[in-house]
């Protein structure tokens, strides 16, 4: 059977086990034709043996990687697995990250984010930076997730003011500097490694993330979020444009909005939110004008567990208008999950947390399925 037909059959079978309970909608991507350059690169993977890179940025809904992990696994099962993609040692910053990569560290470390101490160090696309100190090192192990191999033969380290090199690894490696960052190639696939900084002079080496690849054709799905962040805070990242370009993004997905309208007061500023998103889009396009961009609206949520979000509907409408003005694609997650007050049904069905903001693992994974299927419906049409 033709692979495209198989994809279509998977798409039309969207999550029936929850459809009646929570009234999810099969919501298509609007302005989907703007994603054609991305879809064309996906189609070319088998013949060109190329890698297609997706960068997904956002807030706490993205930092946990449950939603994005589901999309990653499904995209790589369909189009090929090019590697785990972007990861960051969030434990250094006293916060959590994905479950399929386990980090640990020793020695003295400091950190900064787009929310805290952002003026004191370099910040890239992740919105985080970890700064090495006395006796510092870190190690991580990748875990096979849903039968998708996460071992890597190429490790790009987004470092500044010095190199990070292996203290221990299996087999041999060579390292090089690409775009001022350290890139390490291994002759044997790795599933764990320990790294330590080699500082240049008296500077302290900083790390803004790592990219894990297996040098095979397929999809790389990079996900990075900052808990509690707004678009305006994310714009504080001075190295954003450069690293979007270094990640060679074919598609950038933007998943903010919850914190931009989380208020019961009259402080929501429609024009401010639109202009912040517009600036973010311009910066994404700065070094790659042809990159495809997809905005995902924020999901339904309550304020202080008691009050339906007063301004969420206005923000979603603002984003729909902005997407048309900037000629980018948009997927209305708010509508897809059932619209106003739908998060109560999600909570009652074990898919959302008691805070009525965040979701359970099953809830995030369902959203990931919904996003993947929306992308595949667009793929089948183009």
VOBA-1610 file (N, C-alpha, C; in pm, whole numbers, padded with zeros to 5 digits, always signed):
BEGIN
Unk+00084-00120+00000Unk+00000+00000+00000Unk+00088+00125+00000Unk+00049+00224-00075Unk+00124+00348-00084Unk+00140+00412+00054Unk+00263+00460+00085Unk+00289+00515+00218Unk+00199+00633+00249Unk+00168+00716+00147Unk+00083+00832+00168Unk-00057+00788+00208Unk-00106+00677+00149Unk-00238+00625+00185Unk-00238+00577+00330Unk-00130+00511+00371Unk-00119+00465+00509Unk-00123+00583+00607Unk-00051+00690+00572Unk-00052+00809+00657Unk-00193+00864+00668Unk-00266+00869+00554Unk-00402+00922+00554Unk-00492+00838+00643Unk-00480+00705+00637Unk-00562+00618+00718Unk-00534+00639+00867Unk-00408+00664+00900Unk-00374+00693+01039Unk-00436+00825+01083Unk-00435+00923+00992Unk-00485+01056+01025Unk-00634+01054+01053Unk-00712+00980+00973Unk-00857+00982+00990Unk-00901+00903+01113Unk-00808+00830+01176Unk-00844+00752+01294Unk-00809+00824+01423Unk-00823+00956+01425Unk-00776+01039+01536Unk-00841+01005+01669Unk-00768+00947+01760Unk-00796+00938+01903Unk-00942+00921+01938Unk-01010+00821+01877Unk-01152+00802+01901Unk-01182+00768+02047Unk-01083+00714+02118Unk-01110+00673+02256Unk-01146+00791+02345Unk-01109+00916+02305Unk-01140+01033+02386Unk-01241+01127+02319Unk-01278+01098+02195Unk-01355+01195+02118Unk-01486+01233+02188Unk-01562+01135+02235Unk-01691+01164+02296Unk-01675+01229+02434Unk-01580+01180+02513Unk-01567+01229+02650Unk-01527+01376+02657Unk-01437+01418+02571Unk-01384+01554+02583Unk-01411+01641+02461Unk-01486+01589+02365Unk-01532+01668+02249Unk-01417+01729+02169Unk-01310+01651+02147Unk-01201+01704+02066Unk-01246+01718+01921Unk-01190+01817+01853Unk-01227+01849+01716Unk-01110+01818+01621Unk-01142+01774+01502Unk-01038+01753+01400Unk-01012+01888+01333Unk-00925+01966+01393Unk-00898+02102+01348Unk-00777+02105+01257Unk-00797+02152+01135Unk-00689+02157+01038Unk-00602+02282+01056Unk-00481+02274+01006Unk-00390+02388+01007Unk-00438+02491+00905Unk-00448+02615+00947Unk-00484+02723+00855Unk-00358+02779+00790Unk-00372+02831+00669Unk-00257+02878+00589Unk-00156+02765+00569Unk-00209+02642+00557Unk-00121+02525+00549Unk-00032+02528+00427Unk-00073+02601+00323Unk+00009+02609+00201Unk+00146+02671+00228Unk+00159+02749+00336Unk+00289+02809+00368Unk+00388+02704+00418Unk+00340+02584+00451Unk+00428+02476+00496Unk+00479+02390+00382Unk+00444+02422+00258Unk+00484+02340+00144Unk+00636+02321+00134Unk+00720+02424+00157Unk+00865+02399+00153Unk+00909+02291+00253Unk+00849+02290+00371Unk+00878+02187+00472Unk+00830+02051+00425Unk+00708+02045+00375Unk+00655+01916+00326Unk+00737+01863+00209Unk+00784+01953+00122Unk+00866+01909+00009Unk+00996+01845+00057Unk+01054+01898+00164Unk+01177+01838+00219Unk+01148+01702+00282Unk+01032+01687+00345Unk+00995+01556+00398Unk+00985+01454+00285Unk+00921+01492+00174Unk+00904+01399+00062Unk+01038+01358+00002Unk+01137+01446+00012Unk+01266+01421-00052Unk+01359+01334+00033Unk+01322+01303+00157Unk+01412+01226+00245Unk+01455+01093+00182Unk+01362+01011+00129Unk+01407+00880+00077Unk+01503+00888-00041Unk+01484+00988-00128Unk+01569+00997-00247Unk+01697+01075-00222Unk+01690+01178-00138Unk+01807+01262-00114Unk+01886+01222+00010Unk+01832+01127+00089Unk+01897+01085+00215Unk+01932+01207+00301Unk+01838+01298+00313Unk+01864+01422+00385Unk+01803+01420+00525Unk+01838+01522+00603Unk+01784+01541+00736Unk+01695+01664+00736Unk+01575+01650+00790Unk+01481+01762+00802Unk+01469+01799+00948Unk+01496+01924+00979Unk+01504+01969+01117Unk+01381+02052+01154Unk+01316+02015+01264Unk+01202+02088+01319Unk+01244+02145+01454Unk+01216+02273+01477Unk+01246+02338+01604Unk+01114+02381+01667Unk+01086+02333+01787Unk+00960+02362+01856Unk+00992+02436+01986Unk+00952+02562+01996Unk+00983+02646+02112Unk+00853+02680+02186Unk+00866+02706+02317Unk+00747+02742+02393Unk+00773+02753+02541Unk+00668+02731+02618Unk+00672+02748+02763Unk+00674+02612+02833Unk+00611+02601+02950Unk+00618+02477+03026Unk+00552+02360+02954Unk+00453+02386+02869Unk+00389+02279+02793Unk+00490+02210+02701Unk+00598+02280+02667Unk+00700+02226+02577Unk+00821+02176+02655Unk+00857+02242+02766Unk+00978+02203+02839Unk+00970+02059+02887Unk+00851+02012+02925Unk+00838+01875+02975Unk+00860+01771+02866Unk+00840+01807+02740Unk+00865+01723+02622Unk+00765+01609+02605Unk+00659+01603+02682Unk+00561+01496+02662Unk+00487+01515+02530Unk+00439+01637+02504Unk+00371+01668+02379Unk+00467+01651+02261Unk+00582+01718+02269Unk+00677+01716+02159Unk+00741+01578+02141Unk+00756+01504+02252Unk+00810+01369+02241Unk+00721+01279+02158Unk+00588+01296+02174Unk+00496+01217+02093Unk+00507+01253+01945Unk+00513+01384+01916Unk+00527+01425+01776Unk+00658+01375+01718Unk+00766+01386+01796Unk+00898+01340+01750Unk+00894+01191+01713Unk+00841+01110+01802Unk+00840+00966+01777Unk+00756+00930+01654Unk+00642+00996+01639Unk+00556+00967+01524Unk+00618+01016+01393Unk+00678+01135+01396Unk+00743+01186+01275Unk+00859+01097+01234Unk+00938+01051+01332Unk+01054+00969+01300Unk+01013+00828+01259Unk+00904+00776+01312Unk+00854+00647+01267Unk+00808+00655+01122Unk+00750+00769+01084Unk+00698+00787+00948Unk+00808+00821+00848Unk+00900+00910+00886Unk+00994+00965+00789Unk+01140+00929+00814Unk+01170+00862+00924Unk+01307+00825+00953Unk+01361+00897+01075Unk+01448+00828+01149Unk+01504+00878+01274Unk+01645+00929+01252Unk+01664+01061+01258Unk+01796+01121+01241Unk+01864+01151+01374Unk+01798+01119+01485Unk+01860+01142+01616Unk+01765+01207+01714Unk+01807+01214+01839Unk+01724+01271+01946Unk+01705+01421+01930Unk+01805+01490+01876Unk+01794+01634+01861Unk+01841+01708+01985Unk+01782+01825+02011Unk+01828+01915+02116Unk+01793+01862+02255Unk+01891+01874+02347Unk+01869+01845+02489Unk+01945+01949+02572Unk+01908+01963+02698Unk+01975+02058+02787Unk+01978+01999+02928Unk+02089+02023+03004Unk+02098+01973+03143Unk+02017+02058+03239Unk+01884+02044+03233Unk+01795+02129+03312Unk+01817+02117+03462Unk+01871+02004+03508Unk+01893+01988+03652Unk+01989+02093+03706Unk+02084+02137+03622Unk+02175+02243+03665Unk+02098+02370+03698Unk+01989+02394+03624Unk+01906+02513+03645Unk+01791+02485+03741Unk+01799+02373+03814Unk+01700+02337+03916Unk+01558+02329+03860Unk+01547+02269+03742Unk+01417+02250+03681Unk+01418+02117+03606Unk+01305+02079+03550Unk+01292+01947+03490Unk+01289+01951+03339Unk+01316+01835+03279Unk+01315+01823+03134Unk+01259+01689+03092Unk+01297+01645+02974Unk+01245+01522+02915Unk+01288+01399+02996Unk+01205+01295+02990Unk+01234+01173+03064Unk+01325+01077+02988Unk+01341+01097+02857Unk+01422+01002+02780Unk+01570+01037+02780Unk+01609+01145+02848Unk+01750+01181+02865Unk+01772+01213+03013Unk+01859+01138+03077Unk+01885+01157+03220Unk+02020+01226+03239Unk+02019+01344+03302Unk+02140+01422+03327Unk+02179+01414+03474Unk+02310+01428+03499Unk+02363+01446+03633Unk+02484+01538+03621Unk+02527+01601+03730Unk+02641+01692+03722Unk+02714+01697+03855Unk+02839+01745+03849Unk+02923+01759+03967Unk+02992+01894+03963Unk+03046+01935+04078Unk+03121+02059+04084Unk+03032+02182+04093Unk+03093+02298+04067Unk+03022+02425+04080Unk+02964+02468+03946Unk+02838+02501+03946Unk+02769+02549+03827Unk+02681+02668+03864Unk+02664+02758+03771Unk+02562+02862+03784Unk+02481+02862+03655Unk+02374+02936+03652Unk+02290+02935+03532Unk+02213+03066+03520Unk+02160+03088+03404Unk+02069+03199+03382Unk+01964+03158+03280Unk+01852+03228+03278Unk+01743+03199+03186Unk+01687+03331+03133Unk+01595+03321+03039Unk+01530+03441+02987Unk+01442+03506+03092Unk+01418+03436+03205Unk+01338+03492+03313Unk+01422+03545+03427Unk+01543+03491+03446Unk+01627+03529+03559Unk+01772+03549+03515Unk+01833+03659+03562Unk+01975+03688+03535Unk+02007+03689+03385Unk+01910+03721+03303Unk+01928+03712+03158Unk+02031+03810+03103Unk+02061+03915+03177Unk+02157+04014+03128Unk+02301+03978+03161Unk+02322+03870+03238Unk+02457+03838+03286Unk+02530+03735+03203Unk+02462+03667+03108Unk+02532+03566+03029Unk+02466+03552+02893Unk+02527+03469+02810Unk+02475+03445+02676Unk+02353+03353+02683Unk+02255+03380+02599Unk+02136+03294+02591Unk+02108+03263+02445Unk+02078+03137+02418Unk+02048+03095+02283Unk+01903+03056+02268Unk+01877+02966+02176Unk+01739+02932+02141Unk+01667+02859+02255Unk+01740+02794+02345Unk+01676+02722+02455Unk+01624+02814+02564Unk+01679+02936+02572Unk+01642+03027+02680Unk+01715+02999+02810Unk+01809+02904+02809Unk+01888+02868+02926Unk+02037+02874+02892Unk+02119+02898+02994Unk+02263+02883+02980Unk+02318+02834+03114Unk+02406+02733+03109Unk+02472+02680+03228Unk+02619+02717+03222Unk+02673+02773+03331Unk+02811+02825+03334Unk+02894+02738+03428Unk+03003+02686+03374Unk+03087+02594+03451Unk+03170+02670+03555Unk+03201+02599+03664Unk+03285+02655+03769Unk+03388+02552+03815Unk+03433+02564+03939Unk+03537+02478+03993Unk+03494+02331+03991Unk+03576+02245+03928Unk+03553+02102+03928Unk+03426+02057+03858Unk+03379+02136+03764Unk+03249+02105+03704Unk+03260+02002+03593Unk+03161+01916+03586Unk+03142+01826+03473Unk+02995+01784+03472Unk+02952+01717+03367Unk+02817+01662+03365Unk+02815+01539+03278Unk+02713+01458+03297Unk+02699+01333+03223Unk+02553+01313+03190Unk+02528+01238+03084Unk+02389+01207+03052Unk+02379+01072+02983Unk+02262+01014+02992Unk+02230+00887+02929Unk+02098+00901+02855Unk+02094+00853+02732Unk+01970+00853+02656Unk+01902+00717+02669Unk+01770+00720+02664Unk+01692+00597+02679Unk+01612+00573+02552Unk+01605+00449+02510Unk+01518+00414+02399Unk+01374+00441+02441Unk+01298+00509+02357Unk+01163+00554+02392Unk+01067+00510+02283Unk+00967+00431+02319Unk+00871+00379+02220Unk+00943+00309+02105Unk+01046+00232+02140Unk+01124+00153+02043Unk+01205+00238+01946Unk+01218+00369+01971Unk+01298+00455+01885Unk+01437+00469+01946Unk+01539+00427+01874Unk+01677+00429+01924Unk+01725+00572+01939Unk+01782+00605+02055Unk+01830+00741+02082Unk+01982+00750+02087Unk+02055+00646+02053Unk+02201+00654+02054Unk+02249+00751+01947Unk+02370+00802+01963Unk+02419+00909+01875Unk+02564+00884+01836Unk+02599+00930+01716Unk+02738+00925+01667Unk+02794+01065+01646Unk+02708+01166+01655Unk+02751+01305+01639Unk+02688+01387+01751Unk+02771+01466+01817Unk+02727+01548+01928Unk+02772+01692+01904Unk+02677+01780+01880Unk+02708+01922+01867Unk+02678+01989+02000Unk+02778+02060+02054Unk+02764+02126+02183Unk+02756+02276+02160Unk+02645+02337+02197Unk+02628+02481+02182Unk+02696+02548+02301Unk+02829+02562+02289Unk+02908+02615+02400Unk+02965+02752+02365Unk+03006+02824+02469Unk+03066+02956+02455Unk+03186+02965+02549Unk+03287+03041+02508Unk+03403+03070+02593Unk+03477+02945+02637Unk+03484+02845+02550Unk+03557+02725+02584Unk+03490+02601+02530Unk+03563+02490+02531Unk+03511+02364+02479Unk+03465+02274+02593Unk+03368+02187+02561Unk+03335+02074+02645Unk+03377+01948+02570Unk+03457+01863+02633Unk+03508+01743+02568Unk+03482+01620+02655Unk+03477+01501+02597Unk+03447+01380+02674Unk+03554+01347+02778Unk+03510+01308+02897Unk+03599+01248+02996Unk+03599+01097+02979Unk+03483+01044+02943Unk+03471+00901+02920Unk+03373+00879+02805Unk+03405+00783+02718Unk+03312+00744+02611Unk+03356+00607+02560Unk+03270+00546+02481Unk+03301+00418+02420Unk+03368+00441+02285Unk+03480+00375+02260Unk+03549+00390+02133Unk+03629+00518+02124Unk+03649+00564+02001Unk+03729+00683+01975Unk+03642+00797+01922Unk+03698+00919+01930Unk+03624+01034+01879Unk+03722+01136+01822Unk+03669+01222+01738Unk+03740+01340+01693Unk+03649+01460+01718Unk+03710+01577+01741Unk+03625+01693+01764Unk+03671+01808+01676Unk+03578+01897+01649Unk+03603+02008+01560Unk+03523+02127+01610Unk+03557+02245+01561Unk+03481+02366+01590Unk+03400+02402+01466Unk+03266+02404+01481Unk+03177+02445+01374Unk+03096+02564+01423Unk+03109+02678+01352Unk+03038+02799+01395Unk+03066+02833+01540Unk+03192+02816+01579Unk+03240+02847+01714Unk+03191+02749+01819Unk+03122+02644+01781Unk+03076+02544+01876Unk+03154+02414+01857Unk+03159+02334+01962Unk+03229+02206+01957Unk+03139+02099+01896Unk+03192+02026+01798Unk+03122+01912+01740Unk+03210+01789+01755Unk+03154+01681+01806Unk+03229+01558+01833Unk+03169+01444+01752Unk+03256+01370+01682Unk+03214+01255+01602Unk+03270+01129+01666Unk+03187+01028+01684Unk+03226+00904+01748Unk+03229+00791+01645Unk+03323+00699+01661Unk+03327+00584+01569Unk+03235+00471+01613Unk+03182+00480+01735Unk+03085+00385+01787Unk+02967+00463+01845Unk+02846+00420+01817Unk+02728+00489+01869Unk+02729+00491+02021Unk+02695+00606+02078Unk+02697+00627+02223Unk+02554+00634+02277Unk+02535+00583+02399Unk+02409+00607+02468Unk+02430+00678+02601Unk+02557+00701+02638Unk+02588+00779+02757Unk+02727+00839+02741Unk+02750+00950+02810Unk+02879+01017+02799Unk+02897+01113+02916Unk+03023+01136+02953Unk+03057+01235+03054Unk+03142+01343+02989Unk+03107+01470+03015Unk+03174+01584+02951Unk+03225+01680+03057Unk+03336+01746+03027Unk+03393+01845+03118Unk+03443+01963+03036Unk+03444+02084+03093Unk+03486+02202+03018Unk+03638+02214+03010Unk+03685+02265+02896Unk+03825+02302+02878Unk+03823+02450+02844Unk+03844+02532+02946Unk+03825+02675+02931Unk+03938+02739+02853Unk+03903+02848+02785Unk+04002+02928+02713Unk+04044+03043+02803Unk+04167+03042+02846Unk+04215+03147+02935Unk+04142+03143+03068Unk+04094+03259+03112Unk+04026+03266+03241Unk+03874+03265+03226Unk+03825+03253+03103Unk+03681+03254+03080Unk+03616+03127+03132Unk+03494+03137+03173Unk+03417+03022+03216Unk+03335+02972+03097Unk+03346+02843+03072Unk+03274+02786+02959Unk+03125+02779+02989Unk+03045+02819+02891Unk+02899+02813+02904Unk+02844+02710+02806Unk+02736+02648+02846Unk+02668+02554+02756Unk+02521+02594+02744Unk+02474+02604+02620Unk+02337+02644+02594Unk+02253+02529+02540Unk+02313+02412+02528Unk+02240+02296+02481Unk+02330+02201+02405Unk+02276+02083+02374Unk+02347+01982+02297Unk+02252+01927+02191Unk+02307+01887+02077Unk+02228+01828+01970Unk+02282+01688+01943Unk+02196+01588+01958Unk+02233+01448+01941Unk+02183+01398+01806Unk+02277+01350+01721Unk+02242+01300+01588Unk+02304+01162+01567Unk+02242+01085+01477Unk+02297+00954+01444Unk+02350+00948+01300Unk+02349+01063+01231Unk+02400+01078+01094Unk+02326+00988+00994Unk+02197+00964+01022Unk+02110+00890+00931Unk+02005+00985+00874Unk+01952+00956+00755Unk+01846+01042+00700Unk+01719+01032+00783Unk+01642+01138+00785Unk+01518+01138+00859Unk+01490+01272+00923Unk+01417+01270+01033Unk+01373+01392+01101Unk+01450+01411+01231Unk+01494+01535+01254Unk+01541+01581+01385Unk+01434+01673+01442Unk+01388+01644+01562Unk+01282+01725+01624Unk+01337+01785+01753Unk+01373+01913+01746Unk+01432+01984+01860Unk+01320+02053+01938Unk+01311+02027+02067Unk+01211+02092+02151Unk+01279+02163+02266Unk+01241+02289+02289Unk+01296+02365+02401Unk+01191+02463+02453Unk+01169+02459+02583Unk+01073+02548+02646Unk+01127+02603+02776Unk+01065+02710+02824Unk+01102+02771+02951Unk+00975+02783+03035Unk+00973+02714+03148Unk+00855+02716+03234Unk+00813+02859+03268Unk+00685+02889+03250Unk+00631+03018+03290Unk+00666+03135+03200Unk+00724+03109+03084Unk+00774+03219+03001Unk+00667+03277+02909Unk+00687+03403+02876Unk+00606+03474+02777Unk+00691+03497+02652Unk+00628+03540+02546Unk+00703+03570+02423Unk+00801+03684+02448Unk+00758+03786+02521Unk+00847+03901+02546Unk+00971+03859+02622Unk+00958+03765+02715Unk+01075+03715+02787Unk+01166+03635+02695Unk+01106+03554+02609Unk+01186+03472+02517Unk+01268+03558+02422Unk+01217+03677+02392Unk+01290+03767+02302Unk+01420+03818+02363Unk+01442+03794+02492Unk+01567+03836+02556Unk+01686+03752+02513Unk+01663+03644+02444Unk+01771+03557+02399Unk+01848+03623+02286Unk+01972+03663+02314Unk+02051+03738+02215Unk+02102+03650+02102Unk+02117+03519+02127Unk+02170+03429+02024Unk+02063+03351+01952Unk+01939+03394+01961Unk+01826+03320+01907Unk+01838+03298+01756Unk+01855+03407+01680Unk+01860+03395+01534Unk+01974+03305+01488Unk+02089+03323+01549Unk+02207+03246+01510Unk+02185+03097+01530Unk+02127+03059+01644Unk+02111+02916+01671Unk+01996+02854+01594Unk+01891+02930+01564Unk+01786+02879+01475Unk+01849+02842+01340Unk+01941+02927+01295Unk+02009+02901+01168Unk+02103+02781+01181Unk+02175+02771+01293Unk+02266+02657+01314Unk+02192+02524+01320Unk+02071+02525+01373Unk+01991+02404+01379Unk+01929+02369+01244Unk+01949+02458+01147Unk+01906+02433+01009Unk+01757+02399+01003Unk+01677+02480+01070Unk+01536+02452+01082Unk+01464+02461+00948Unk+01387+02357+00914Unk+01295+02361+00800Unk+01157+02409+00845Unk+01124+02381+00971Unk+00998+02424+01030Unk+01024+02468+01173Unk+00968+02584+01211Unk+00970+02630+01349Unk+00826+02636+01398Unk+00800+02568+01511Unk+00667+02568+01573Unk+00674+02653+01698Unk+00580+02746+01713Unk+00577+02840+01826Unk+00459+02805+01916Unk+00487+02770+02042Unk+00381+02731+02136Unk+00390+02813+02265Unk+00354+02940+02254Unk+00345+03027+02372Unk+00198+03067+02392Unk+00175+03162+02480Unk+00044+03224+02492Unk-00021+03209+02628Unk-00003+03095+02695Unk-00068+03075+02824Unk-00029+03184+02923Unk+00100+03212+02932Unk+00147+03312+03029Unk+00129+03455+02980Unk+00104+03471+02849Unk+00081+03605+02794Unk-00059+03657+02827Unk-00150+03566+02863Unk-00286+03611+02896Unk-00332+03559+03031Unk-00239+03513+03115Unk-00275+03457+03246Unk-00294+03571+03345Unk-00412+03630+03346Unk-00442+03740+03436Unk-00592+03758+03449Unk-00637+03803+03564Unk-00778+03837+03583Unk-00799+03987+03574Unk-00692+04062+03562Unk-00704+04208+03561Unk-00720+04258+03418Unk-00707+04386+03401Unk-00720+04447+03268Unk-00583+04469+03204Unk-00483+04392+03246Unk-00346+04416+03199Unk-00318+04355+03063Unk-00407+04270+03011Unk-00381+04210+02881Unk-00378+04317+02774Unk-00272+04316+02693Unk-00254+04417+02588Unk-00250+04345+02454Unk-00360+04353+02380Unk-00372+04283+02253Unk-00262+04322+02156Unk-00239+04450+02140Unk-00138+04497+02045Unk+00003+04454+02089Unk+00027+04456+02221Unk+00160+04417+02271Unk+00188+04271+02236Unk+00091+04184+02260Unk+00110+04042+02233Unk+00134+04019+02084Unk+00054+04082+01999Unk+00072+04066+01855Unk+00210+04112+01811Unk+00255+04226+01863Unk+00384+04279+01820Unk+00499+04192+01872Unk+00485+04135+01990Unk+00589+04044+02040Unk+00599+03920+01951Unk+00485+03861+01917Unk+00486+03747+01825Unk+00544+03789+01690Unk+00507+03907+01642Unk+00556+03953+01512Unk+00709+03968+01515Unk+00761+04022+01624Unk+00907+04034+01637Unk+00972+03897+01639Unk+00911+03802+01710Unk+00966+03666+01715Unk+00970+03605+01575Unk+00864+03622+01498Unk+00860+03569+01361Unk+00969+03632+01276Unk+00988+03763+01288Unk+01092+03831+01211Unk+01231+03779+01248Unk+01252+03752+01376Unk+01383+03701+01418Unk+01406+03558+01371Unk+01299+03478+01367Unk+01311+03342+01313Unk+01352+03348+01167Unk+01296+03444+01095Unk+01324+03457+00951Unk+01453+03533+00920Unk+01518+03589+01022Unk+01629+03681+00999Unk+01740+03619+00916Unk+01780+03495+00947Unk+01889+03430+00874Unk+01839+03320+00780Unk+01710+03297+00778Unk+01651+03198+00688Unk+01511+03244+00649Unk+01500+03335+00552Unk+01370+03393+00517Unk+01269+03292+00466Unk+01314+03176+00419Unk+01223+03078+00360Unk+01177+02970+00458Unk+01215+02980+00584Unk+01178+02877+00681Unk+01026+02876+00700Unk+00967+02757+00712Unk+00824+02745+00740Unk+00800+02770+00889Unk+00689+02837+00921Unk+00657+02871+01060Unk+00513+02830+01088Unk+00493+02766+01203Unk+00360+02724+01247Unk+00338+02774+01390Unk+00235+02854+01409Unk+00193+02895+01544Unk+00091+02795+01595Unk+00111+02744+01716Unk+00010+02665+01784Unk-00051+02752+01894Unk-00182+02773+01892Unk-00243+02856+01995Unk-00232+02787+02130Unk-00238+02862+02239Unk-00235+02798+02371Unk-00362+02718+02396Unk-00354+02616+02481Unk-00473+02539+02516Unk-00561+02615+02614Unk-00681+02565+02634Unk-00770+02623+02734Unk-00708+02610+02873Unk-00734+02707+02959Unk-00685+02700+03097Unk-00769+02790+03187Unk-00756+02768+03316Unk-00821+02851+03418Unk-00715+02935+03489Unk-00759+03040+03555Unk-00672+03125+03637Unk-00703+03097+03784Unk-00598+03067+03861Unk-00613+03035+04004Unk-00710+02919+04028Unk-00719+02829+03932Unk-00801+02708+03941Unk-00952+02736+03946Unk-00992+02862+03946Unk-01134+02897+03967Unk-01199+02966+03848Unk-01120+03043+03774Unk-01180+03134+03677Unk-01137+03098+03535Unk-01231+03084+03443Unk-01193+03067+03302Unk-01106+03184+03258Unk-01007+03155+03175Unk-00916+03261+03129Unk-00995+03372+03059Unk-00984+03491+03112Unk-01065+03604+03064Unk-01025+03649+02925Unk-00896+03632+02892Unk-00845+03690+02767Unk-00796+03586+02667Unk-00813+03458+02697Unk-00761+03356+02607Unk-00828+03362+02470Unk-00959+03380+02466Unk-01029+03391+02338Unk-00977+03507+02255Unk-00950+03621+02321Unk-00897+03738+02250Unk-00758+03710+02196Unk-00674+03641+02276Unk-00539+03610+02230Unk-00544+03517+02109Unk-00629+03415+02115Unk-00640+03323+02001Unk-00682+03399+01876Unk-00778+03488+01891Unk-00822+03568+01775Unk-00710+03656+01724Unk-00632+03716+01816Unk-00517+03797+01775Unk-00417+03715+01695Unk-00393+03590+01737Unk-00296+03506+01667Unk-00347+03466+01529Unk-00477+03443+01516Unk-00533+03411+01384Unk-00515+03528+01288Unk-00536+03649+01337Unk-00516+03768+01255Unk-00369+03784+01219Unk-00282+03767+01319Unk-00138+03781+01296Unk-00087+03680+01194Unk-00135+03556+01202Unk-00090+03453+01108Unk-00122+03493+00964Unk-00238+03552+00944Unk-00274+03598+00809Unk-00186+03714+00767Unk-00159+03806+00859Unk-00077+03923+00827Unk+00067+03884+00795Unk+00121+03786+00867Unk+00261+03748+00849Unk+00279+03629+00757Unk+00169+03577+00703Unk+00172+03464+00610Unk+00243+03344+00670Unk+00198+03306+00790Unk+00248+03184+00855Unk+00129+03093+00882Unk+00156+02965+00903Unk+00052+02869+00935Unk+00013+02878+01082Unk-00108+02835+01114Unk-00153+02836+01253Unk-00243+02716+01278Unk-00224+02653+01393Unk-00307+02540+01436Unk-00375+02580+01566Unk-00509+02576+01567Unk-00587+02624+01680Unk-00608+02511+01781Unk-00511+02492+01868Unk-00520+02390+01972Unk-00637+02417+02066Unk-00662+02543+02095Unk-00774+02582+02182Unk-00905+02528+02127Unk-00928+02546+01998Unk-01049+02493+01935Unk-01046+02341+01928Unk-00929+02285+01895Unk-00918+02140+01878Unk-00949+02064+02006Unk-00912+02121+02122Unk-00936+02051+02248Unk-01077+02073+02301Unk-01158+02157+02232Unk-01297+02176+02270Unk-01337+02317+02306Unk-01244+02412+02304Unk-01278+02552+02328Unk-01294+02587+02475Unk-01374+02689+02502Unk-01388+02744+02636Unk-01435+02638+02736Unk-01368+02632+02850Unk-01397+02542+02961Unk-01368+02395+02930Unk-01309+02367+02815Unk-01283+02228+02779Unk-01182+02163+02873Unk-01094+02243+02934Unk-00993+02183+03021Unk-01056+02114+03141Unk-01177+02155+03181Unk-01247+02088+03290Unk-01280+01944+03250Unk-01327+01925+03127Unk-01354+01790+03077Unk-01225+01709+03068Unk-01118+01774+03025Unk-00989+01703+03018Unk-00947+01660+03158Unk-00963+01748+03256Unk-00928+01709+03394Unk-01014+01593+03442Unk-01145+01601+03417Unk-01237+01497+03464Unk-01209+01362+03400Unk-01139+01362+03286Unk-01104+01238+03217Unk-00958+01201+03237Unk-00893+01261+03338Unk-00756+01225+03371Unk-00653+01277+03273Unk-00687+01382+03197Unk-00597+01433+03094Unk-00536+01569+03129Unk-00587+01635+03233Unk-00534+01765+03276Unk-00514+01763+03427Unk-00424+01848+03475Unk-00392+01854+03617Unk-00496+01933+03696Unk-00486+01923+03827Unk-00580+01994+03914Unk-00564+02144+03908Unk-00447+02191+03861Unk-00428+02336+03849Unk-00504+02394+03731Unk-00560+02309+03646Unk-00635+02351+03527Unk-00553+02440+03435Unk-00423+02415+03434Unk-00331+02482+03340Unk-00253+02377+03264Unk-00191+02289+03341Unk-00106+02186+03281Unk-00185+02057+03261Unk-00120+01962+03195Unk-00186+01839+03157Unk-00111+01719+03214Unk-00178+01607+03222Unk-00111+01483+03259Unk-00028+01434+03140Unk+00056+01334+03164Unk+00135+01279+03053Unk+00043+01234+02940Unk-00067+01166+02976Unk-00161+01120+02873Unk-00223+01237+02798Unk-00252+01347+02870Unk-00309+01465+02805Unk-00214+01529+02707Unk-00088+01543+02749Unk+00012+01600+02657Unk+00035+01507+02537Unk+00039+01378+02562Unk+00061+01285+02451Unk-00056+01288+02353Unk-00178+01305+02404Unk-00293+01318+02315Unk-00280+01444+02230Unk-00237+01556+02290Unk-00215+01678+02212Unk-00107+01657+02106Unk-00003+01579+02143Unk+00100+01548+02044Unk+00045+01469+01927Unk-00043+01372+01955Unk-00108+01297+01848Unk-00190+01391+01759Unk-00262+01483+01823Unk-00347+01576+01749Unk-00264+01667+01658Unk-00150+01715+01709Unk-00064+01800+01628Unk-00003+01722+01512Unk+00047+01601+01540Unk+00104+01518+01435Unk+00000+01492+01325Unk-00121+01458+01365Unk-00224+01426+01267Unk-00264+01550+01185Unk-00265+01668+01250Unk-00290+01791+01176Unk-00181+01816+01072Unk-00055+01793+01112Unk+00057+01808+01018Unk+00045+01709+00902Unk+00003+01587+00932Unk-00008+01486+00827Unk-00127+01511+00734Unk-00236+01568+00786Unk-00345+01607+00697Unk-00298+01712+00598Unk-00218+01807+00647Unk-00161+01906+00557Unk-00066+01845+00457Unk+00013+01746+00502Unk+00108+01678+00415Unk+00034+01605+00302Unk-00079+01543+00333Unk-00153+01467+00232Unk-00219+01558+00130Unk-00238+01687+00164Unk-00304+01780+00074Unk-00206+01851-00018Unk-00082+01864+00022Unk+00015+01944-00054Unk+00096+01858-00152
//
